[in-house]
Amino acid sequence: MRRATKVFAGNLRDLNRQTTLKGTAMTDKIPHNAFVVVADGTGARFFRNTGRDFAVSLTADGELKPSNLSSDGPSGHRPPEQSKQETDEATFAKQLAKDLYRRAHSGGFEALVLIADPQTLGQIRSSLHKEVQHRLVREIAKTLTKAPIGDIQKALN
C-alpha cells in the first residue's frame, strides 16, 4: 500500500507540471519551430518559435482574418440570447480550427501553441480535429491578439 501511495504522489507532481487534453500531454516547454497561434474572435496572428533548446523567440508567420461569416456560420438558427457578434466569433473559431487542420494535415507544424481569450479558446478547442489536438503542446487563456511580440514571448516563458 505504501508503494502505491508513493507512485500516486509522484503522478500528482507530474500533473502539476503538465495538463492533459484528450490524451495529449501539454507542457511548459515550447519546441523549436512550434507554430504559435494568438487569436480572439476577430482574427488570429501566427508565429514560429525560432528559439533553440526550448527558448522562446517568436517570428511573425502570417495572420488569418474572418471571411464569409454569414455563409460559413453555424447551421440552423442563432439562439435568441446570442448576438450577431457572438455568432461571428464562434464562426471564426470554427474557420481557424479548419485552417489549423489543413496546416497540420499538410505537415505545416509538429507542435502547436494556442493563445486566445478564454471564450475563443473554448470555441476553438471544441472544434479541433484529433490530428491537431495531438500536436497541441500548450494553451494559454489570455487576450494577446494586439500585444507586441515581446509580451507574447513573456506569456510563454
Stockholm file with secondary structure:
# STOCKHOLM 1.0

chainA/1-157         MRRATKVFAGNLRDLNRQTTLKGTAMTDKIPHNAFVVVADGTGARFFRNTGRDFAVSLTADGELKPSNLSSDGPSGHRPPEQSKQETDEATFAKQLAKDLYRRAHSGGFEALVLIADPQTLGQIRSSLHKEVQHRLVREIAKTLTKAPIGDIQKALN
#=GR chainA/1-157 SS CHHHHHHHHHHHHHHHHCEEETTEEECSCCCTTCEEEEEETTEEEEEEECCSTTCCCEEEEEEECCCCTTTSSCSSCCCTTSCHHHHHHHHHHHHHHHHHHHHHHTTSCSCEEEEECHHHHHHHHHHCCHHHHTTEEEEEECCCTTSCHHHHHHHHC
#=GC SS_cons         CHHHHHHHHHHHHHHHHCEEETTEEECSCCCTTCEEEEEETTEEEEEEECCSTTCCCEEEEEEECCCCTTTSSCSSCCCTTSCHHHHHHHHHHHHHHHHHHHHHHTTSCSCEEEEECHHHHHHHHHHCCHHHHTTEEEEEECCCTTSCHHHHHHHHC
//
